[in-house]
Amino acid sequence: MRDSRETQSAPVLTYALVALNSGVFAYQSWLSEESVARFIEVFGWTPSHVLDPQNPAVLLTLLTSLFVHGSWFHVLSNLWCLYAFGAVVEDRLGKARFAAFYVCAALGAAGAQLVIDPWGEIPMIGASGAIAGLLAAYWKSFPNGKVLALIPLFFVFVREVPAVYFISSWFILQLLAGFFGLMGPNEGAIVFFAHIGGFLTGLTLTV
């Protein structure tokens, strides 16, 4: 549900990112299917286009792609992680460092994707890489941190559970999905390496 720690300042940037991502996806939901495809093509970033840009402005898609998502599940899962872990990381880093950290994690995710699939033609979208960096920052900064979680058994319980279990499990799943994706026919599966790149960038930058 959320991190159980209390923040010392309002997580303004975290809430702003949640609101901006939500607003962009709400706009997307009003578009026709053809217009959505065009929207993703224009504002998503495509590895081959970034490496060989016909227009230098295409480099901006490394940032604009962070606010474009492909489905309700995609945007909600990202924003849940952003809400759950971003606030305390923002509180620890401060506003300016948090903003710089978020962008650097996103660029690290893009860099990992370029290494794995430099001439890919599928537009990459979503804030997952940047949010992976936030997960790493939380994992390294608060190794004993806990999150409030809904546990559905015979009844639904709300309990504090160690965040390190959730984050470690998530990272292992990204590794497995990425490597299995390389061996399979699903080209889109290798986007998991962007998540890994964002996480490792966040881990490196957190001191």
Backbone torsions as a table, in degrees:
resi	resn	phi	psi	omega
1	MET	NA	-52.7	178.6
2	ARG	-168.7	166.8	174.1
3	ASP	-70.8	147.0	-176.2
4	SER	-89.4	-3.7	-178.6
5	ARG	-78.6	149.9	175.7
6	GLU	-93.0	133.9	178.5
7	THR	-90.8	152.7	-179.2
8	GLN	-87.5	-18.6	179.8
9	SER	-137.9	157.9	-180.0
10	ALA	-66.3	130.0	-179.5
11	PRO	-78.3	69.0	-172.8
12	VAL	-60.2	-45.2	-177.0
13	LEU	-68.6	-38.4	178.0
14	THR	-61.4	-46.3	179.2
15	TYR	-65.9	-36.1	178.8
16	ALA	-65.2	-40.2	177.8
17	LEU	-65.7	-40.7	176.9
18	VAL	-61.3	-45.0	-178.3
19	ALA	-66.1	-42.2	-178.3
20	LEU	-66.3	-45.0	177.4
21	ASN	-61.9	-41.2	179.4
22	SER	-64.4	-41.8	-179.7
23	GLY	-64.8	-42.1	179.4
24	VAL	-64.8	-41.9	-179.5
25	PHE	-69.4	-35.2	175.8
26	ALA	-60.4	-40.7	177.0
27	TYR	-63.3	-44.5	178.3
28	GLN	-57.0	-38.8	-175.2
29	SER	-66.2	-17.6	178.1
30	TRP	-88.7	-11.0	-176.6
31	LEU	-82.3	156.2	173.3
32	SER	-71.3	163.9	-179.4
33	GLU	-58.8	-39.9	179.0
34	GLU	-66.5	-39.8	-179.8
35	SER	-68.9	-35.7	177.1
36	VAL	-63.1	-43.5	178.6
37	ALA	-59.9	-41.3	178.9
38	ARG	-67.9	-40.0	178.9
39	PHE	-59.4	-45.9	179.3
40	ILE	-66.1	-38.2	179.6
41	GLU	-63.8	-38.9	-176.7
42	VAL	-78.2	-44.3	-171.6
43	PHE	-101.7	-13.2	170.2
44	GLY	-76.9	163.1	178.0
45	TRP	-110.1	134.3	-177.5
46	THR	-111.4	121.3	-175.0
47	PRO	-49.3	-46.9	-177.1
48	SER	-65.3	-32.3	-180.0
49	HIS	-73.2	-35.0	-179.8
50	VAL	-71.1	-38.4	-179.7
51	LEU	-73.9	-28.8	-178.5
52	ASP	-132.4	66.0	-172.3
53	PRO	-73.3	126.4	171.9
54	GLN	-74.8	-25.7	178.0
55	ASN	-132.2	119.8	-177.7
56	PRO	-55.9	-23.6	179.9
57	ALA	-63.5	-16.5	179.7
58	VAL	-63.5	-21.6	177.6
59	LEU	-63.2	-24.5	177.9
60	LEU	-66.0	-20.4	-179.9
61	THR	-66.4	-17.7	174.1
62	LEU	-60.5	-26.3	178.3
63	LEU	-99.2	-44.4	-177.2
64	THR	-63.2	-30.6	-178.7
65	SER	-63.9	-21.0	-179.3
66	LEU	-65.7	-19.6	-175.0
67	PHE	-108.9	9.1	-179.6
68	VAL	-112.1	132.4	-179.5
69	HIS	-131.6	158.4	-172.2
70	GLY	-95.8	-16.3	-177.2
71	SER	-161.1	169.9	176.7
72	TRP	-62.5	-42.3	179.0
73	PHE	-62.2	-41.6	-179.6
74	HIS	-59.0	-50.7	-175.9
75	VAL	-72.6	-39.7	-177.8
76	LEU	-68.3	-39.7	178.9
77	SER	-66.1	-39.3	177.1
78	ASN	-65.5	-45.9	-176.3
79	LEU	-70.8	-29.2	175.2
80	TRP	-63.9	-45.9	178.3
81	CYS	-64.8	-39.3	178.6
82	LEU	-62.2	-45.9	179.3
83	TYR	-65.7	-42.9	-174.0
84	ALA	-69.2	-37.1	-172.8
85	PHE	-116.5	-21.4	-175.7
86	GLY	-66.9	-37.1	-174.0
87	ALA	-60.7	-45.9	-177.4
88	VAL	-73.6	-31.7	176.1
89	VAL	-68.0	-42.0	176.3
90	GLU	-60.5	-41.5	179.9
91	ASP	-62.3	-38.5	-179.7
92	ARG	-73.4	-42.0	-173.8
93	LEU	-84.1	-28.4	-170.4
94	GLY	90.3	162.0	-170.8
95	LYS	-63.1	-51.4	-174.5
96	ALA	-65.1	-46.6	-179.7
97	ARG	-66.3	-35.4	177.7
98	PHE	-62.7	-44.6	179.6
99	ALA	-62.1	-45.0	179.4
100	ALA	-64.9	-40.1	179.3
101	PHE	-62.2	-43.7	-179.0
102	TYR	-60.6	-44.7	179.9
103	VAL	-67.6	-42.8	-179.9
104	CYS	-63.2	-39.8	177.6
105	ALA	-63.3	-39.9	177.7
106	ALA	-63.1	-42.2	179.2
107	LEU	-68.1	-35.7	175.6
108	GLY	-63.8	-38.7	177.1
109	ALA	-64.1	-43.4	178.5
110	ALA	-63.1	-39.6	179.4
111	GLY	-62.6	-41.1	177.9
112	ALA	-63.4	-39.8	179.4
113	GLN	-65.7	-37.9	178.5
114	LEU	-64.1	-37.8	179.3
115	VAL	-64.9	-42.8	-176.2
116	ILE	-77.2	-38.1	-172.5
117	ASP	-140.8	66.3	-171.1
118	PRO	-63.4	-26.1	-177.3
119	TRP	-114.2	27.0	178.6
120	GLY	-63.1	144.1	-178.7
121	GLU	-108.3	0.7	180.0
122	ILE	-90.0	122.9	179.0
123	PRO	-62.4	133.2	176.9
124	MET	-93.7	131.9	-178.7
125	ILE	-137.6	159.9	174.6
126	GLY	108.2	157.9	-177.8
127	ALA	-93.6	10.6	-172.3
128	SER	-57.4	-41.5	-178.4
129	GLY	-63.9	-45.0	178.7
130	ALA	-64.8	-41.8	-179.3
131	ILE	-68.3	-33.1	174.2
132	ALA	-59.2	-37.7	175.6
133	GLY	-63.0	-38.0	177.3
134	LEU	-65.9	-38.7	176.7
135	LEU	-60.7	-41.8	179.1
136	ALA	-64.8	-41.6	179.6
137	ALA	-62.8	-40.6	178.1
138	TYR	-65.3	-46.9	-177.7
139	TRP	-58.1	-40.6	-177.9
140	LYS	-80.4	-34.4	-176.7
141	SER	-81.1	-34.2	-175.1
142	PHE	-129.8	68.5	-176.0
143	PRO	-62.3	-21.8	179.2
144	ASN	-103.3	11.7	-179.0
145	GLY	-65.6	154.1	179.3
146	LYS	-130.0	154.1	177.5
147	VAL	-121.6	147.7	173.2
148	LEU	-79.8	126.4	-175.7
149	ALA	-131.1	145.4	171.0
150	LEU	-84.3	125.1	-179.3
151	ILE	-117.0	102.7	-178.4
152	PRO	-85.0	109.9	171.8
153	LEU	-115.9	-123.0	172.7
154	PHE	-72.8	-29.5	173.3
155	PHE	-128.1	167.3	177.8
156	VAL	-94.1	119.0	179.6
157	PHE	-106.3	148.6	171.9
158	VAL	-110.5	116.9	-176.4
159	ARG	-136.3	155.1	171.8
160	GLU	-85.8	128.8	177.8
161	VAL	-127.3	149.9	-179.6
162	PRO	-60.8	126.2	-179.4
163	ALA	-65.8	-27.7	-177.4
164	VAL	-61.5	-31.6	178.4
165	TYR	-66.1	-44.9	180.0
166	PHE	-63.1	-48.8	-175.2
167	ILE	-68.0	-43.0	178.9
168	SER	-62.6	-42.6	178.6
169	SER	-63.4	-41.4	178.9
170	TRP	-60.4	-45.5	-177.1
171	PHE	-65.7	-40.9	178.6
172	ILE	-62.4	-40.8	178.3
173	LEU	-62.5	-37.6	178.3
174	GLN	-65.0	-41.5	178.2
175	LEU	-61.9	-47.6	-178.8
176	LEU	-63.8	-45.5	-179.0
177	ALA	-63.5	-39.4	-180.0
178	GLY	-64.6	-48.1	-177.5
179	PHE	-70.5	-37.8	175.8
180	PHE	-67.1	-32.9	177.2
181	GLY	-64.0	-35.8	178.3
182	LEU	-64.8	-30.3	-177.1
183	MET	-89.1	-9.6	-176.3
184	GLY	-105.9	-179.7	-177.2
185	PRO	-84.2	-8.1	-174.9
186	ASN	-84.9	99.3	-177.1
187	GLU	-62.6	-35.5	-177.7
188	GLY	-66.2	-18.8	-176.8
189	ALA	-65.8	-25.7	-175.9
190	ILE	-73.8	0.4	173.1
191	VAL	-64.5	-16.3	177.3
192	PHE	-60.7	-24.0	177.2
193	PHE	-69.7	-23.9	173.0
194	ALA	-65.8	-40.8	176.6
195	HIS	-61.2	-44.2	179.8
196	ILE	-62.8	-42.3	178.9
197	GLY	-62.9	-41.9	177.7
198	GLY	-63.8	-41.1	179.7
199	PHE	-64.1	-47.8	-179.0
200	LEU	-66.1	-34.5	174.8
201	THR	-63.8	-45.7	178.0
202	GLY	-61.8	-40.0	179.6
203	LEU	-64.2	-40.4	-179.3
204	THR	-69.1	-38.9	-175.4
205	LEU	-78.9	-19.3	-177.2
206	THR	-83.5	122.7	-179.7
207	VAL	-124.9	NA	NA
